[in-house]
Amino acid sequence: MKASVSNTSLPTRIYTSKIIKAGALLADTKTMFANWDVTRSVGENLNRFQRENIFGKASRSRIEDILAIFRQRYLISEAVTRSLVNLVQTNFPAEALDRILYFYAAQSDALLHDAVTVVLSGFYNTGKTDVTVRDIQMAISRWVNAGKTTESWSEYTILRVARGLLSTLRDFGVLQGEAHKRLAPIYLPVEAFAYLAFYLQQHQPSGERLLDEPEWQLFFLSRHAVEQFFLEAHQQHLLEYHAAGSIIRITFPAASIEEYEERIELLENDLKLNPPGFIMSSDLPFAVFRYDPSLPDEGEWKMRREVQNLAVRVENATRRKVQILSLAKFFWRSIEESEGLDTLVQSERDRGFEIAQEQVNVYLSDPDYRPLPDLLAEEMAHLDPNRSFVFLTRCAVFAPAIYRVSSLLEQMMGKTKVPAVLFYPGSWRGSLNYMNLKSDEEPLGSYRVKIYGRES
């Protein structure tokens, strides 16, 4: 017996039975994006994946089914595709990534979306936790009778679709349990929330409406829960959230998800040139790569992973060895080789933090102690300028005002010929703004080095 389809005009959102062949496919999705070549088109990448069978499937038809699902979920928007490639290839936290992939899967499949936002959300709001195949079958039958499917579905098809939905939602973490399914506890990492808020804000800029955005029902979030997430994201500097009565202001420092990725690409292309494209003076072979740790896509931990990945790509392309040097290591070394940590700790106890901070600045700057430029020059002395790059990281160690990071490269003038990139945490507001705390006093012209992220 088949459920009948209404003769009335079909609604905009049409349900399909594709979920039968889909599932969450989380491992395969990550395999695809891990192997994605951003220099090739979507079609070229998919054709290569099919030829090489990177998923290890037994049949060609199964590969075709999987790739069709991926195209529908993740490959319609170039910006979304590039952002997901970046998240996977920079080892974004797995639990946060899984929630983002679930969100995009639900956006692309009306049936999956409404099974959560209509059926399961209703269960959640009434305190019902157990979810049966029969529950989903009954909902699907109502939708078929209402004309929400492309064609009439048999009871057997409805059963298969219901089972497919439950299995998919379990793998996405919305449900838990094997034979007996139940709603899983809400878990949405704040990094994933900030990413999704940024995505939704690009489509709906009103702060008030963003709080009431229906898509938060994919995670069973009430308005109050959404507000709490915004407050947490604000505290972690992932966005800015301000509420004054009925006025809600939510801002994101970036204009687009791709902005940061484009900066990385520009730097990488210059590093591959011989000589490197950023060198303006042989006595000052440096560049500054500015990133903003307050942004979801440019957090400190993510930046460190991206630096590691960039180093591997540059080494493979240029055959130069990339040395990643942590400025935090030189920070502590300067203290130890100047007067020692115990002396500094006692100074802070006796005279306070501000005096201790000023003393560390003396250690890092005064030639009578162990200044940072000298330590760095000693470390780089053994490197071959024609066969090496240096990436300088962990600049945040100097916050809030221990050392003016932007002055380091000027002080390194003539001390090395090795090309180096300083990864600078901050924003750009006409000048470099260290850790979004204060502007560097030096005018831009005195840097005499290329700054990636100067305009953004």
VOZA-32123 format. One record per residue (C-alpha): residue in one letter; chain; x, y, z. Coordinates in Angstrom, 2 decimals, padded with zeros to 5 digits. Each point is the difference from the previous one (the first is absolute). Layout:
! residues N
SITE res chain       X       Y       Z
SITE   A     A       X       Y       Z
...
END
This chain:
! residues 456
SITE res chain       X       Y       Z
SITE   M     A  000.00  000.00  000.00
SITE   K     A  001.32  003.46 -000.88
SITE   A     A -000.55  003.26  001.78
SITE   S     A -001.70  002.35 -002.47
SITE   V     A  001.41  003.28 -001.21
SITE   S     A -002.26  003.03  000.06
SITE   N     A -000.96  001.52 -003.35
SITE   T     A  000.59  003.48  001.35
SITE   S     A  003.12  001.87 -001.07
SITE   L     A  003.12 -001.33  001.63
SITE   P     A  001.68  002.10  002.74
SITE   T     A  003.39  001.60 -000.52
SITE   R     A  001.82 -002.52  002.21
SITE   I     A -000.38 -003.44 -001.55
SITE   Y     A  001.03 -003.13  001.88
SITE   T     A  002.04 -002.69 -001.73
SITE   S     A  001.04 -003.51  001.01
SITE   K     A  003.72  000.66 -000.56
SITE   I     A  000.70 -000.59  003.68
SITE   I     A -000.35 -003.75 -000.69
SITE   K     A  003.29  000.12 -001.94
SITE   A     A  001.63  002.72  002.05
SITE   G     A  000.46 -000.17  003.78
SITE   A     A  002.31  002.34  001.86
SITE   L     A  003.12 -001.16 -001.91
SITE   L     A  002.23  001.96  002.38
SITE   A     A  003.17 -002.01 -000.61
SITE   D     A -000.45  000.11 -003.79
SITE   T     A -000.74  003.74  000.11
SITE   K     A  003.23  000.68  001.87
SITE   T     A  001.92 -002.25 -002.40
SITE   M     A -001.35  002.00 -002.92
SITE   F     A  000.96  003.39  001.43
SITE   A     A  003.37 -001.27  001.25
SITE   N     A  000.82 -000.94 -003.62
SITE   W     A -001.57  003.09 -001.56
SITE   D     A  002.17  001.99 -002.40
SITE   V     A -001.02  003.66  000.18
SITE   T     A  001.69  000.69 -003.35
SITE   R     A -002.48 -002.30 -001.77
SITE   S     A -003.72  000.41 -000.66
SITE   V     A -002.68 -001.96  001.80
SITE   G     A -000.48 -002.22 -003.03
SITE   E     A  003.73 -000.70 -000.35
SITE   N     A  000.28 -000.93  003.67
SITE   L     A -003.01 -002.31 -000.12
SITE   N     A  001.21 -001.70 -003.18
SITE   R     A  003.39 -000.63  001.63
SITE   F     A -001.60 -001.40  003.16
SITE   Q     A -002.06 -002.38 -002.13
SITE   R     A  003.02 -001.14 -002.03
SITE   E     A  002.18 -000.52  003.05
SITE   N     A -002.82 -001.38  002.20
SITE   I     A  001.34  001.87  003.02
SITE   F     A -002.95 -001.25  002.07
SITE   G     A  000.88 -003.66 -000.55
SITE   K     A -003.51 -000.98 -001.13
SITE   A     A -000.75 -003.32 -001.66
SITE   S     A -002.02  001.32 -002.94
SITE   R     A  000.09  002.94 -002.37
SITE   S     A -003.72  000.62  000.51
SITE   R     A  000.50  000.44  003.76
SITE   I     A  002.71  002.57 -000.62
SITE   E     A -002.34  001.86 -002.37
SITE   D     A -002.75  000.01  002.65
SITE   I     A  002.37  001.40  002.64
SITE   L     A  001.39  002.72 -002.27
SITE   A     A -003.54  001.05 -000.99
SITE   I     A -000.90  000.41  003.67
SITE   F     A  003.18  002.01  000.67
SITE   R     A -000.69  002.29 -002.96
SITE   Q     A -003.49  000.69  001.38
SITE   R     A  001.16  000.59  003.59
SITE   Y     A  003.30  001.80 -000.20
SITE   L     A  000.96  000.95 -003.56
SITE   I     A -002.71  002.42 -001.17
SITE   S     A  001.66  003.11  001.48
SITE   E     A  003.67  000.58 -000.80
SITE   A     A  000.45  001.94  003.25
SITE   V     A -001.43 -002.86  002.07
SITE   T     A  002.12 -002.56 -001.84
SITE   R     A  003.21  001.94  000.54
SITE   S     A -000.77  000.60  003.68
SITE   L     A -000.67 -003.71  000.59
SITE   V     A  003.19 -000.97 -001.82
SITE   N     A  001.88  002.37  002.28
SITE   L     A -001.68 -001.33  003.15
SITE   V     A  000.83 -003.61 -000.86
SITE   Q     A  003.54  000.63 -001.22
SITE   T     A  000.89  002.08  003.06
SITE   N     A -001.33 -002.64  002.42
SITE   F     A -002.91  002.01  001.38
SITE   P     A -001.30 -001.72  003.19
SITE   A     A -001.90 -003.11 -001.11
SITE   E     A -003.11  000.50  002.15
SITE   A     A -000.41  003.59 -001.18
SITE   L     A  000.55 -001.04 -003.63
SITE   D     A -002.60 -002.78  000.26
SITE   R     A -002.62  002.52  001.14
SITE   I     A  000.80  002.29 -002.92
SITE   L     A -000.25 -002.87 -002.49
SITE   Y     A -003.34 -001.01  001.54
SITE   F     A -001.27  003.57 -000.41
SITE   Y     A  000.87  000.11 -003.71
SITE   A     A -001.45 -003.48 -000.56
SITE   A     A -003.29  001.15  001.55
SITE   Q     A  000.01  003.17 -002.10
SITE   S     A  000.22 -002.07 -003.17
SITE   D     A -002.61 -002.65  000.90
SITE   A     A -003.46  001.31  000.92
SITE   L     A -001.11 -003.34  001.40
SITE   L     A  003.01 -000.33  002.30
SITE   H     A -000.44  003.63  001.05
SITE   D     A -003.70 -000.27  000.83
SITE   A     A  000.33 -003.36  001.72
SITE   V     A  002.11  001.87  002.57
SITE   T     A -001.62  003.45  000.12
SITE   V     A -003.60 -001.24 -000.11
SITE   V     A -000.06 -003.51  001.49
SITE   L     A  003.00 -000.33  002.31
SITE   S     A -000.13  003.63  001.12
SITE   G     A -003.59 -000.62  001.06
SITE   F     A  001.14 -003.05  001.97
SITE   Y     A  002.74  002.00  001.67
SITE   N     A -002.32  002.83  001.00
SITE   T     A -002.49 -002.40  001.60
SITE   G     A  002.64 -002.06  001.81
SITE   K     A -000.36 -003.11 -002.17
SITE   T     A  003.42 -001.63 -000.52
SITE   D     A -000.71 -003.39 -001.62
SITE   V     A -000.29  000.03 -003.79
SITE   T     A -001.38 -002.99 -001.89
SITE   V     A -000.16 -000.92 -003.65
SITE   R     A -003.76  000.19  000.30
SITE   D     A  000.19  003.63  001.15
SITE   I     A  001.88  000.97 -003.15
SITE   Q     A -002.16 -002.19 -002.25
SITE   M     A -003.16  001.76  001.19
SITE   A     A  001.51  003.43 -000.67
SITE   I     A  001.16 -000.99 -003.48
SITE   S     A -003.42 -001.46 -000.84
SITE   R     A -001.64  003.31  000.95
SITE   W     A  002.43  001.89 -002.23
SITE   V     A -000.57 -002.37 -002.91
SITE   N     A -003.76  000.47  000.35
SITE   A     A  000.53  003.75  000.09
SITE   G     A  001.77 -000.11 -003.36
SITE   K     A  003.51  000.72  001.26
SITE   T     A  001.73 -002.74 -001.99
SITE   T     A  000.80 -000.12 -003.69
SITE   E     A -002.09 -003.16 -000.43
SITE   S     A -002.03 -002.41  002.07
SITE   W     A  002.02 -002.25  002.31
SITE   S     A -000.89 -003.56  000.93
SITE   E     A -000.09 -001.03  003.64
SITE   Y     A  003.24 -001.86 -000.58
SITE   T     A  001.68  003.15 -001.36
SITE   I     A -001.26  001.99  002.98
SITE   L     A  001.44 -002.65  002.33
SITE   R     A  003.39  000.11 -001.75
SITE   V     A  000.06  003.81  000.08
SITE   A     A -000.90  000.02  003.70
SITE   R     A  002.78 -002.44  000.82
SITE   G     A  002.43  002.01 -002.12
SITE   L     A -000.88  003.21  001.83
SITE   L     A  000.48 -001.58  003.43
SITE   S     A  003.33 -001.53 -000.97
SITE   T     A  001.23  003.27 -001.51
SITE   L     A -001.03  002.06  003.01
SITE   R     A  001.70 -002.47  002.33
SITE   D     A  003.24  000.28 -001.95
SITE   F     A -000.27  003.80  000.07
SITE   G     A -000.39 -000.11  003.78
SITE   V     A -003.61  001.23  000.15
SITE   L     A -001.16 -003.43  001.21
SITE   Q     A  001.76 -002.72  001.95
SITE   G     A -000.51 -003.73  000.39
SITE   E     A  000.09 -002.91 -002.43
SITE   A     A -003.29 -001.94  000.11
SITE   H     A -001.84  002.47  002.25
SITE   K     A  000.58  003.61 -001.02
SITE   R     A -000.38  003.00  002.30
SITE   L     A  000.86  003.68 -000.16
SITE   A     A  003.67  000.64  000.76
SITE   P     A  000.94  002.73  002.51
SITE   I     A  000.51  003.34 -001.73
SITE   Y     A  003.65  000.57 -000.83
SITE   L     A  001.06  002.84 -002.26
SITE   P     A  003.63  001.14  000.39
SITE   V     A  000.23  003.78  000.17
SITE   E     A  002.36  000.03 -003.02
SITE   A     A -002.70 -001.71 -002.08
SITE   F     A -002.66  002.37  001.34
SITE   A     A  002.07  003.05 -000.96
SITE   Y     A  000.64 -001.39 -003.49
SITE   L     A -003.70 -000.70 -000.56
SITE   A     A -001.01  003.37  001.44
SITE   F     A  002.38  001.66 -002.48
SITE   Y     A -001.49 -002.02 -002.86
SITE   L     A -003.59  000.83  001.02
SITE   Q     A  000.86  003.67  000.54
SITE   Q     A  001.17  000.28 -003.60
SITE   H     A -003.49 -001.06 -001.10
SITE   Q     A -001.91  001.89  002.71
SITE   P     A  001.87  003.00  001.50
SITE   S     A -002.52  001.01  002.69
SITE   G     A  001.32 -000.74  003.49
SITE   E     A -003.50 -000.39  001.47
SITE   R     A -001.07 -002.40 -002.73
SITE   L     A  003.25 -001.93  000.29
SITE   L     A -000.92 -000.86  003.59
SITE   D     A -003.34 -001.36 -001.21
SITE   E     A  001.40 -001.62 -003.14
SITE   P     A -002.04 -003.22 -000.58
SITE   E     A  003.14 -001.92 -001.01
SITE   W     A  001.10 -000.13  003.65
SITE   Q     A -002.76 -002.59  000.41
SITE   L     A  002.37 -002.43 -001.75
SITE   F     A  001.78 -000.01  003.38
SITE   F     A -003.18  000.38  002.12
SITE   L     A  001.15  003.44  001.18
SITE   S     A -002.46  002.36  001.64
SITE   R     A  000.46  003.75 -000.30
SITE   H     A  001.51  000.02  003.50
SITE   A     A  002.46 -002.75 -000.95
SITE   V     A  000.98  001.93 -003.14
SITE   E     A  000.63  003.10  002.11
SITE   Q     A  002.22 -002.01  002.33
SITE   F     A  002.01 -001.31 -002.95
SITE   F     A  000.45  003.54 -001.32
SITE   L     A  001.22  001.13  003.41
SITE   E     A  002.49 -002.88  000.16
SITE   A     A  001.22  000.68 -003.54
SITE   H     A  000.37  003.69  000.91
SITE   Q     A  002.06 -000.91  003.09
SITE   Q     A  002.27 -002.13 -002.18
SITE   H     A  000.41  002.90 -002.48
SITE   L     A -001.60 -001.98 -002.83
SITE   L     A -002.48  002.82 -000.65
SITE   E     A -001.44  003.09  001.67
SITE   Y     A -003.42 -000.22  001.65
SITE   H     A -001.67  003.02  001.58
SITE   A     A -003.58  000.21  001.29
SITE   A     A -001.72  003.14  001.27
SITE   G     A -003.70 -000.64  000.59
SITE   S     A -001.50 -001.02 -003.32
SITE   I     A  003.07  001.16 -001.95
SITE   I     A  002.30 -002.90 -000.90
SITE   R     A  003.32  000.60 -001.75
SITE   I     A  002.03 -002.96 -001.21
SITE   T     A  003.14  000.68 -002.03
SITE   F     A  002.68 -002.14 -001.58
SITE   P     A  003.37  001.58 -000.84
SITE   A     A  000.29 -001.90 -003.30
SITE   A     A -001.86  000.84 -003.19
SITE   S     A  000.00 -003.57 -001.34
SITE   I     A  001.07 -003.52  000.90
SITE   E     A  002.50  000.07 -002.86
SITE   E     A  001.80  003.19  001.10
SITE   Y     A  002.55 -001.76  002.20
SITE   E     A  000.55 -002.83 -002.49
SITE   E     A  000.81  002.48 -002.76
SITE   R     A  002.67  001.57  002.22
SITE   I     A  001.64 -003.41  000.51
SITE   E     A -000.08 -000.64 -003.74
SITE   L     A  001.72  003.32 -000.79
SITE   L     A  002.78 -000.74  002.48
SITE   E     A  000.43 -003.55 -001.27
SITE   N     A  000.32  001.17 -003.61
SITE   D     A  002.68  002.55  000.99
SITE   L     A  001.92 -002.62  001.97
SITE   K     A  000.15 -002.22 -003.09
SITE   L     A  001.73  002.69 -002.07
SITE   N     A  003.79  000.17 -000.26
SITE   P     A  000.92  002.33  001.58
SITE   P     A -003.08  000.14  002.25
SITE   G     A -002.50  002.58 -001.24
SITE   F     A -000.16  001.97  003.25
SITE   I     A  003.70  000.92  000.25
SITE   M     A  000.40  003.78 -000.46
SITE   S     A  003.54  000.25  001.37
SITE   S     A  002.78 -002.59  000.36
SITE   D     A  000.71  001.46  003.46
SITE   L     A -003.63 -000.41  001.03
SITE   P     A -001.27 -003.26 -001.60
SITE   F     A -003.18 -000.11  002.05
SITE   A     A -003.78  000.07 -000.29
SITE   V     A -002.85  000.34  002.49
SITE   F     A -003.04 -002.26 -000.21
SITE   R     A -002.80  001.55  002.02
SITE   Y     A -002.72 -002.22  001.40
SITE   D     A -002.80  000.87  002.41
SITE   P     A -000.30 -002.50  002.88
SITE   S     A -003.43  001.42  000.88
SITE   L     A -001.47 -001.52 -003.18
SITE   P     A -001.37 -003.58 -000.13
SITE   D     A  002.12 -000.83 -003.07
SITE   E     A  003.21  001.57  001.36
SITE   G     A  000.24 -001.23  003.60
SITE   E     A  003.45 -000.51  001.49
SITE   W     A -000.10 -003.80  000.01
SITE   K     A -001.35 -000.12 -003.52
SITE   M     A  002.68  002.42 -001.13
SITE   R     A  002.73 -002.23  001.40
SITE   R     A -001.40 -002.97 -001.94
SITE   E     A -000.20  002.11 -003.15
SITE   V     A  003.64  001.07  000.41
SITE   Q     A  001.03 -003.65  000.26
SITE   N     A -001.97 -000.90 -003.12
SITE   L     A  001.33  003.02 -001.90
SITE   A     A  003.56 -001.00  000.92
SITE   V     A -000.52 -003.48 -001.46
SITE   R     A -001.48  001.37 -003.23
SITE   V     A  002.80  002.56 -000.40
SITE   E     A  002.71 -002.60  000.68
SITE   N     A -001.50 -002.32 -002.61
SITE   A     A -000.26  002.78 -002.58
SITE   T     A  003.37  001.72  000.55
SITE   R     A  002.28 -002.65  001.55
SITE   R     A  000.90  002.58  002.63
SITE   K     A -000.09 -001.01  003.65
SITE   V     A -002.50  001.97  002.11
SITE   Q     A  001.06  000.64  003.59
SITE   I     A -002.92  000.88  002.28
SITE   L     A  001.37  002.03  002.91
SITE   S     A -002.12  000.74  003.05
SITE   L     A  000.56  003.50  001.34
SITE   A     A -001.32 -001.28  003.33
SITE   K     A  003.14 -002.10  000.30
SITE   F     A  002.22  003.06 -000.51
SITE   F     A -002.15  002.00  002.42
SITE   W     A  000.73 -002.41  002.87
SITE   R     A  003.61 -000.44 -001.08
SITE   S     A  000.58  003.76  000.14
SITE   I     A -001.33  000.10  003.57
SITE   E     A  002.11 -002.97  001.13
SITE   E     A  003.21  001.26 -001.62
SITE   S     A -000.49  003.56  001.29
SITE   E     A -000.73 -000.11  003.72
SITE   G     A -002.03 -003.18  000.30
SITE   L     A -003.65 -000.77  000.61
SITE   D     A  000.31  000.02  003.80
SITE   T     A  001.24  003.60 -000.06
SITE   L     A -002.90  001.04 -002.23
SITE   V     A -002.57 -001.75  002.20
SITE   Q     A  001.38  001.73  003.09
SITE   S     A -000.09  003.34 -001.81
SITE   E     A -003.70 -000.49 -000.80
SITE   R     A -000.74 -000.88  003.62
SITE   D     A  001.84  003.04  001.31
SITE   R     A -000.87  002.62 -002.61
SITE   G     A -003.00 -001.27 -001.96
SITE   F     A -000.81 -001.25 -003.49
SITE   E     A  000.59  003.25 -001.91
SITE   I     A  003.58  000.31  001.28
SITE   A     A  000.67 -003.68 -000.73
SITE   Q     A -001.34  000.41 -003.53
SITE   E     A  002.27  002.99 -000.57
SITE   Q     A  002.96 -002.04  001.23
SITE   V     A -000.74 -002.78 -002.48
SITE   N     A -000.11  002.59 -002.75
SITE   V     A  003.52  001.06  001.06
SITE   Y     A  001.20 -003.62 -000.18
SITE   L     A -001.45 -000.35 -003.52
SITE   S     A  001.33  003.35 -001.29
SITE   D     A  003.14  001.09  001.86
SITE   P     A  003.35 -001.26 -001.41
SITE   D     A  001.33 -000.25  003.58
SITE   Y     A -002.36 -002.95  000.52
SITE   R     A -001.19 -002.62 -002.55
SITE   P     A -002.08  001.92 -002.53
SITE   L     A -002.42 -001.90 -002.21
SITE   P     A  001.57  001.05 -003.35
SITE   D     A  003.40 -001.36  001.09
SITE   L     A -001.46 -003.32  001.16
SITE   L     A -001.87 -000.35 -003.27
SITE   A     A  003.05  000.90 -002.11
SITE   E     A  002.07 -002.61  001.85
SITE   E     A -002.63 -002.65 -000.67
SITE   M     A -000.13  000.85 -003.72
SITE   A     A  003.77  000.33 -000.49
SITE   H     A  000.51 -003.60 -001.07
SITE   L     A -002.79  000.07 -002.63
SITE   D     A  000.71  000.27 -003.73
SITE   P     A -001.96  003.00 -001.39
SITE   N     A -000.43 -001.81 -003.33
SITE   R     A -001.30 -003.21  001.51
SITE   S     A -002.01  001.12  003.02
SITE   F     A -003.06  001.92  001.14
SITE   V     A -000.84  001.02  003.56
SITE   F     A -003.55  000.30  001.34
SITE   L     A -000.19  002.01  003.24
SITE   T     A -003.00 -000.98  002.13
SITE   R     A -001.44  000.34  003.54
SITE   C     A  000.09  003.82 -000.01
SITE   A     A -002.89  000.11  002.46
SITE   V     A  002.49 -000.68  002.80
SITE   F     A  000.82  003.74  000.05
SITE   A     A -003.54  001.10  000.92
SITE   P     A -001.16  002.33  001.28
SITE   A     A  002.95  002.40 -000.36
SITE   I     A  003.26 -001.81  000.77
SITE   Y     A  001.64  000.58 -003.37
SITE   R     A -001.01  001.80 -003.19
SITE   V     A  000.02 -002.92 -002.41
SITE   S     A -000.05  002.11 -003.15
SITE   S     A  003.38  001.50  000.95
SITE   L     A  001.70 -003.41 -000.05
SITE   L     A  000.50 -000.12 -003.76
SITE   E     A  001.49  003.50 -000.10
SITE   Q     A  002.43 -001.03  002.75
SITE   M     A  000.93 -003.09 -002.04
SITE   M     A  001.20  002.13 -002.93
SITE   G     A  003.37 -001.22 -001.23
SITE   K     A  000.13 -002.85  002.54
SITE   T     A -001.10 -002.76 -002.44
SITE   K     A -000.61 -000.70 -003.65
SITE   V     A -002.44 -002.86  000.66
SITE   P     A -003.54  000.77 -001.27
SITE   A     A -002.41  000.04  002.95
SITE   V     A -003.72  000.51  000.61
SITE   L     A -001.27  001.43  003.27
SITE   F     A -003.52 -001.30  000.80
SITE   Y     A -001.53  003.01  001.74
SITE   P     A -003.19 -000.34  002.12
SITE   G     A -002.16  003.08 -000.37
SITE   S     A -002.24  002.12 -002.17
SITE   W     A  000.59  002.71 -002.60
SITE   R     A -001.46  003.44  000.65
SITE   G     A  002.24  002.20 -002.09
SITE   S     A  002.93 -001.57  001.85
SITE   L     A  000.76 -003.27  001.71
SITE   N     A -002.06 -000.46  003.15
SITE   Y     A  001.70 -002.56  002.27
SITE   M     A -002.45 -002.57  001.45
SITE   N     A -002.76  002.60 -000.58
SITE   L     A  001.36  001.77  003.09
SITE   K     A  001.87  003.03 -001.31
SITE   S     A  001.46  001.41 -003.20
SITE   D     A  003.72 -000.19 -000.57
SITE   E     A  001.41  003.49  000.16
SITE   E     A  002.32 -000.40 -003.00
SITE   P     A -001.48  001.29 -003.26
SITE   L     A -000.32 -002.65 -002.68
SITE   G     A  002.71  001.47 -002.20
SITE   S     A  002.75 -000.83  002.47
SITE   Y     A -000.73 -003.73 -000.13
SITE   R     A  001.33 -000.31 -003.56
SITE   V     A -001.38 -003.54 -000.20
SITE   K     A -003.01 -001.45 -001.76
SITE   I     A -003.06 -000.46  002.23
SITE   Y     A -002.52 -002.66 -000.98
SITE   G     A -003.36  001.15  001.36
SITE   R     A  000.77  003.71 -000.13
SITE   E     A -003.20  000.91 -001.83
SITE   S     A -002.46 -002.44  001.59
END
